[in-house]
Amino acid sequence: MAHRVLVVDDQKGVRRLLEELFKKEGYEVNVAVDGKDSVEKVKAYPPDIVLMDMKMPNMNGLEASQEIIKFDQTIPIIMMTAYGEMEVVQKALEVGVKKYITKPFDIIDLRNMVREVLNS
């Protein structure tokens, strides 16, 4: 059975790029447009991993990650964040986010990080 990945980003281009990348890798991919949408999708159809953007309208990535971890702490979250948001990254790691990657990132690095988290 294919691993389920939830891609959460308010930028359509980023969502589409990551959706295509992970579908080519054989993953089942779902997308969410913001933090609120991601929490609803996790509760409706829990993924095996969440790729979460930090800055989004309605509910940011940190708030959404906290909600997801409250719902199911076994779902790993990788935070995608702009360079220089280190205090937010630290808070995210404290609440249970597994890893983070800074934008702009190499999609191969992200793909490898997802594989590593899913296989650990």
Number of C-alpha atoms within 10 A of each C-alpha: 6 11 14 19 22 25 26 30 27 20 12 12 10 14 21 13 11 22 20 13 16 19 15 10 11 12 17 17 18 19 21 21 18 24 28 19 15 27 22 15 17 21 12 9 11 18 19 19 21 25 26 28 30 27 17 18 13 13 17 18 27 23 16 23 29 17 18 25 17 12 14 13 15 12 19 22 25 23 24 23 21 16 11 10 11 12 9 14 22 12 12 23 17 10 16 18 23 14 17 21 19 17 12 10 13 10 13 10 11 18 14 11 16 20 13 10 15 13 7 5
